[in-house]
Amino acid sequence: MKYTTPYMPPTLTVDAVIFQLVNNELNVLLLKRLNDPFKDTWALPGGYNAEGETTKAALSRIVNSKTGVDIDKDLTYVEQLFTFDTIDRDPRGHAVSVTYMGFARDISESISKENAALFPVNSLPDLAYDHASIIKYAHQRLASKLTYTNAMFAFLPPTFTLTELQLAYEAIIGRELDKRNFRKKFLSLEFLEETNEMRRDGAYRPAKLYRFKSQSLVALSRSFD
């Protein structure tokens, strides 16, 4: 094929949407940009994909260098989310973003850069580029994933109460759930198992502790929703 004008490929970038629950509120990892464009504006961790580097390798390098988080050690689940290729998403020119979504239990101690921090998804600051819409899309995908997989294992500690499980679901899907129906549905799905441990919370009677049968992503036998 012959081009009437010189062929100019778009710039390839990689961005990361990293979610964590903080005090039963869904948070996302952001960093304040140090340079133009959008200097001093918060954004998702991201950067250029170098020649000869896979997008997954670029993701690991970028997130670690810009936030201190090691995606292999600190994240419990990572998947490629979507490729965002709106032509005018970057004022410097056409840039295509291969965006990944990751889940974590607690990365607070791993965040070592002063310009990186966790923010509640429901009260985000003004964001650079199209990152507000990317986070919204990722949140929707996450909420949907919880209805047909055991993805919640990536957010909760190894053992937890059913109350803690319900609060985590409510934090992500954004609505309250009926306690009795929630427990009945979850126990019928048979992807949790009881432990021999109990936890006492204040003056309340001890609550049973549960754990996920699998610590990797599996599809449910039927939809939770």
N, C-alpha and C positions, 0 to 999 in steps of 0.2 A: 504494500500500500504506500502510495506517495502522498506526502502532506504538502499542502500549499503554503503552510507556515511552519516554522521550526517546531518540532515536538518538544513540549515542556511537561515532564511528568509532575504530578502533584507531590508535595512533601508528605512523607509517611511518619506519623507520630503514634505514640502509645500512651494511653491514659488509664488510670486505675481508680475504680470506685470501691473503696474498702469500708465495709460496714462493721459496726460493733454495737452491742447493747451496753449502755451506761445508765445505771439506776433505772432500769426498765424503760429506757428511751433509745430509739434507734439513732445512732450517730454515724457520721461519715468523716473520713480523714481528708483534711484540706491543708493546703500550704499557701502562705502569702507570697505572691510573686515579687521577686527582687528586681526584675528588669521589665522594660517595656516589651511588648504592649501590655497594658493592664497592670502596670507597676503598682504595688501595694494593694492589689485586689486579690481576694482569695480564689483559689482554683484547685482542681483535682491534681494530684501528682501526675506529671506527664512530661514527655520530652521526645526528642527525635529518635527514630529507629535507624541505627547505623547500617551501612552496607555490610553484608555478610553476617548480620545478626538477626536471629529470629525475633518475632514480636514478644515471645515469652521471655527470652533472654534480655531483651530491652526492658521489659516490664520489671524484672528483677533488679537490673542495674539502676534504673531510674528511681524506683521507689526507695531502694536502699540508700542511694546517694543523696536524695532530696528530703527524706524523712527519717532515715535510720531503721525503718522496718524491713525485716528480711522476710520476703513472701514465702520462702520455703520453710522457715522455722516458726514464724510468728502467725501465719495465717492457717486456718484449719480447712479452708476450701477456696479454690480459685477456678474460675471458668472465663472463657472469652464471651463477652456480653454482646457486642454489636460493633459494626464498622460504621462510623459516622462520617459522611462525605459531603455534607452541604458545602457548596462552593465558597460561600462567603463567611464561613465559620471562623476564619482567622484573618485579621486585617492585613497580614503580611503576604497573603496569597493562598491559593488552593492547598489545603492541608487535609489529609485523610487520617482519621484517628481510629486505630484498632483499640477498642476499650475492653478492659478486663474488669470483672467483678470478683471481689474477695470478701470472705467472712472471717472474723476473728473473735476470740473469747476475751482477750485483754492485751492490747498492744501499747498501753499507756507508758510502760517502762521502756519500750523499744523506741518510742518517738524521741529522737535525740537532737533534732534540729529545732531551733527557736521559732522558726517561721512555720512550723507544722503543728496542727492541733486537730482534735476531734470536735465536731459541731453537731448538735441535734438536727436531724433532717427536717424537722418541722419549724426550725427557726434559723435558717441559713443566712449568712451575710450576702451582700451583692457578690455575684460570681463572674469570673472572666469567661470569655468565649461563649460557648453554648453549654457550659457545664451545669447550669441549673436544670436544663431539659434532660441532660444525660443522667443526672442523679434521679430525677423523677422517673425516667424510664427504668433505671436499675431498681429503684424501689418497687415499682410495679412488677417487674420480673421476679424479684425476691418474694414478694407477697404471693404471687402466683405459684412459685416453686414450692412454697410451704404447703400448698394444698395437695400436691401429688408426690412429694418426696419427704425424706426425713432430714431435710436441710437444717433443721433447728439444732441438730447435734453440733454444728459448727459454732454456735453462739453460746451454748450452755456449758457449765462445768461438767465433769464426768458423771456426777450424781446430782440429783435435783428433786424437789418435791413437785407434785402435780400443780400446785399453786404457782410455783416459779415458772413452770412450763407454760401455763395459761397466760401469765403476765407477759411472758416473752412473745407469745403469739399476738396478744392484743397490742403490744408496742409496735409490732411490725405491720400488722394489717390495719391498725388504726381504728379499731372498734372493740367494744366490750363483747365478751362471749358468755353465754349461760354456763355457769359452773357445772351443773349436773350433766347437761348434754355434751359439754366439752370432754369431761372425763369418760363418759360412756363411749363416745366416738373413739377417743384415743386408745383406750384399753382394748377396744374391739379390733383395732388395726394390727395389734400384736407386734409392734416394732419397739415396744418398751418392755423392760423386765424389772421386777422388783429386786432390790438388794436386801441384805439383812440389816441394813442400817436405818436409823431413825434420826430425825432432827427436831429439837425443841426450839420453838420460837416464842420467847417471852413466857407468858402465863398459859399459852395454848398447849394442848396435849401434843405429844410428839407426832410428827408426820413421817410417813414412809418416804424413803428415798428410792428413786428410780434411775435407770440409765438406758441409753439407746443400745439396742442389740448390736448395731453396726456403727462404727466411727468413720464410715465412708458413705458417700451418697448412694441411696437406693430408692427405687420407685415404690410407692405404696401399692398395695393390692387393689385399692380403690381410693377415690378422691376423698380427702378429709372434708372438703367444703360441701 
